[in-house]
Amino acid sequence: MGYRQNRGYRQIRGTHRLRRLGAAVVLAVAAAANPAQAQQEPIRPLAAMARLDPAEIMLGRALFHDALLSRDGSVSCATCHPLDRGGSDNVAVSAGIGGAKGSVNTPTVFNAAYNIAQFWDGRSITLEQQVDGPLQNPVEMGSSWPETIARLRRSDHAPRFRAIYGADPSPELVRRALAVFERSLVATGSRFDRWLGGEAAALTADEKKGYALFKSYGCASCHQGANVGGNLFQKLGFFGNWFKDRGGPVTNADLGRFNVTGREADRHVFKVPSLRLAVLTPPYFHDGSVASLDEAIRIMGRYQLGRDIPDADIALIVKFLGTLPPDTLPGGS
């Protein structure tokens, strides 16, 4: 829920605008179905990324599910991002090779193409850059590009690289194929988006009340746009010291964007998470320390908005959030 808006952290970049031009055309068509409502709402319909090559998507999907990318052949991208479970593994921190534990909660891979940057601290601007992180992290896949490329050139994937790109597997082409596949994982067609498009009966009365509360409490000041978040950075803890109240030591992962910029103003600053699939991807927060969506809303109200949200209102907001995922997620077999 809403990290309070601070314009100083609005870092939407030109490269992201260019990448989304094709989606913007589709969004405009959706908005035209009900222009008055679409223009007034802080949340916009999701649109699939345009002009993606089906052959690249299939190659990227195969790589995404292949444990060959890890050093010991035990972990694939899908291990921590299972597509049949909302693109996240529903544990506080994921386990990599040898059972090694990570330091932050695994975010969903769905709708990642709409994020301002990748990782909680935003250290990778593009999906292509993001690939290097888990592949080379010793507690995730624990591999290296020379090892990975050597294995890929001996694998059944090699002919597909040559057929699509006219070249053998390389770090650049692996990054490209995986990023194209991830850009195809846009979870369009939710009931909420149908309601935005003018289908009044798509939401129940309680779900509409939940959305009204979501806006009136100020959640939508940060959780807005097509991805209901993911498009800005904010500090965790405007009203009180959440880290102190959480208990335990403050870890390097808790420093957030400070680890990237070294600026004191970025201490405990994180990318605002998307809420599109929040009902499917517990636990919550960068450390995975909050088990339920109800408790996440309660904490965000207190520490980000300075308000105690009653249980009845929280229940209605959760009902609204349940309208954001589609019935069927993309990326299946």
Residue pairs with C-beta under 8 A, 6 or more apart in sequence:
1 219
1 223
1 275
1 296
1 297
1 299
1 300
1 301
1 304
2 217
2 218
2 219
2 220
2 221
2 222
2 223
2 272
2 300
2 304
2 305
3 222
3 234
3 235
3 236
3 238
3 270
3 272
3 300
3 304
4 218
4 221
4 222
4 234
4 238
4 304
4 305
5 221
5 222
5 232
5 234
6 234
6 235
8 265
9 232
9 233
9 234
9 269
10 232
11 116
11 117
11 122
11 232
11 233
12 116
12 231
12 232
13 116
13 125
15 125
15 126
16 116
19 113
20 49
20 114
21 50
22 49
22 50
22 51
23 47
23 48
23 49
23 50
23 226
24 47
25 50
26 47
26 48
26 50
27 44
27 45
27 47
27 226
30 38
30 45
30 47
30 193
30 196
30 197
31 38
31 39
31 44
31 45
33 197
33 198
34 196
34 197
34 198
37 196
37 198
38 44
38 45
38 196
38 197
41 196
42 215
42 220
42 224
42 225
43 192
43 196
43 220
43 224
43 225
43 226
43 228
44 196
44 225
44 226
45 188
45 193
45 196
45 197
45 226
46 111
46 114
46 186
46 187
46 188
46 190
46 193
46 226
46 227
46 276
47 186
47 188
47 226
48 184
48 186
48 188
49 113
49 183
49 184
49 186
52 180
52 183
52 184
53 164
53 180
55 160
55 163
55 164
56 164
56 176
56 177
56 180
56 181
57 180
57 181
57 184
59 157
59 160
59 161
59 164
59 177
59 181
60 177
60 178
60 179
60 180
60 181
60 182
60 184
61 181
61 331
62 157
62 160
63 69
63 77
63 157
63 174
63 177
63 178
63 181
64 76
64 77
64 78
64 81
64 178
64 181
64 182
65 76
65 77
65 78
66 76
66 157
67 73
67 74
67 75
67 76
67 79
68 148
68 151
68 152
68 155
68 157
69 76
69 77
69 135
69 141
69 143
69 148
70 76
70 96
70 97
70 140
70 141
70 142
70 143
71 97
71 141
71 142
71 143
71 144
71 147
72 97
72 98
72 142
74 97
74 98
75 96
75 97
75 140
75 141
77 109
77 134
77 178
79 89
79 94
80 88
80 89
80 94
80 96
80 106
80 134
80 140
81 87
81 88
81 89
81 106
81 108
81 109
82 88
82 89
83 109
83 110
83 185
83 329
83 331
83 332
84 329
84 332
85 280
86 108
86 110
86 277
86 280
86 281
86 325
86 329
87 108
87 109
87 110
87 185
87 277
87 281
87 329
88 105
88 106
88 107
88 108
88 109
88 277
88 280
88 281
89 106
90 281
90 282
90 283
91 106
91 283
91 288
92 105
92 283
92 287
92 288
92 289
93 101
93 102
93 103
93 104
93 105
93 106
93 287
93 288
94 101
94 102
94 106
94 140
95 101
95 102
96 102
96 134
96 137
96 139
96 140
96 141
96 142
97 139
97 140
97 141
97 142
98 142
100 138
100 139
100 140
100 142
101 139
102 137
102 139
102 140
103 139
103 251
103 252
103 253
104 119
104 120
104 253
104 286
104 287
104 288
105 120
105 283
105 284
105 285
105 286
105 287
105 288
107 120
107 273
107 274
107 281
108 274
108 276
108 277
108 280
108 281
109 182
109 185
110 185
110 186
110 187
110 276
110 277
110 329
110 330
110 331
111 185
111 186
111 187
111 227
111 230
111 274
111 276
111 277
112 118
112 127
112 182
112 185
113 127
113 182
113 183
113 185
113 186
114 186
114 225
114 226
114 227
114 230
114 231
114 274
115 227
115 230
115 231
115 271
115 274
116 122
116 230
116 231
116 232
116 233
116 271
117 123
117 124
117 125
117 271
118 124
118 125
118 126
118 127
118 129
118 130
118 133
119 130
119 133
119 271
120 253
120 256
120 270
120 271
120 286
121 256
121 257
121 259
121 260
121 270
121 271
122 233
122 257
122 260
122 271
123 133
123 259
123 260
124 130
124 132
124 133
126 179
127 178
127 179
127 182
127 183
128 175
128 176
128 178
128 179
129 175
130 179
131 174
131 175
131 178
131 179
132 175
133 140
134 140
134 141
135 141
135 143
135 145
135 148
136 142
136 143
136 144
136 145
145 171
148 171
148 174
149 169
149 170
149 171
149 174
152 158
152 161
152 169
152 174
153 168
153 169
157 169
158 168
158 169
161 167
161 168
161 169
161 173
161 177
162 168
164 177
165 173
167 173
181 331
184 330
184 331
185 329
185 330
185 331
186 330
187 276
187 277
187 325
187 326
187 329
187 330
188 326
188 330
189 326
189 327
189 328
190 276
190 323
190 324
190 325
190 326
191 202
191 203
191 323
192 202
192 203
192 211
192 320
192 323
192 324
194 202
195 202
195 203
195 323
202 323
203 211
203 323
204 319
206 316
206 319
207 316
207 319
207 320
207 322
207 323
208 320
209 316
209 320
210 316
210 317
210 318
210 319
210 320
210 321
211 320
211 323
213 313
213 316
213 317
213 320
214 220
214 223
214 317
214 320
214 321
217 301
217 305
217 307
217 309
217 313
217 317
218 305
218 307
219 300
219 305
219 317
222 229
222 232
222 234
222 272
222 304
223 229
223 272
223 274
223 275
224 231
225 231
227 274
227 276
228 274
228 275
228 276
228 324
229 272
229 273
229 274
229 275
229 276
230 271
230 272
230 273
230 274
231 272
232 271
232 272
233 257
233 266
233 269
233 270
233 271
233 272
234 269
234 270
234 272
234 304
235 267
235 268
235 269
236 242
236 243
236 256
236 268
236 269
236 270
236 285
236 286
236 303
236 304
237 243
237 268
237 303
237 304
238 303
238 304
238 306
239 302
239 303
239 304
239 305
239 306
240 302
240 303
242 299
242 303
243 250
243 254
243 268
246 289
251 287
252 259
253 286
253 287
254 268
254 286
254 287
255 267
255 268
256 266
256 267
256 268
256 269
256 270
256 286
257 266
257 269
257 270
257 271
258 264
258 266
258 267
258 268
258 269
260 266
270 286
275 321
275 324
276 324
276 325
277 324
277 325
278 284
278 293
278 296
278 321
278 324
279 293
279 318
279 321
279 322
279 324
279 325
280 325
282 291
282 292
282 293
283 289
283 290
283 291
284 290
284 291
284 292
284 293
284 295
284 296
285 296
285 299
290 296
290 299
293 318
293 321
294 311
294 314
294 315
294 318
297 309
297 314
297 317
297 318
298 308
298 309
298 314
301 307
301 308
301 309
302 308
309 317
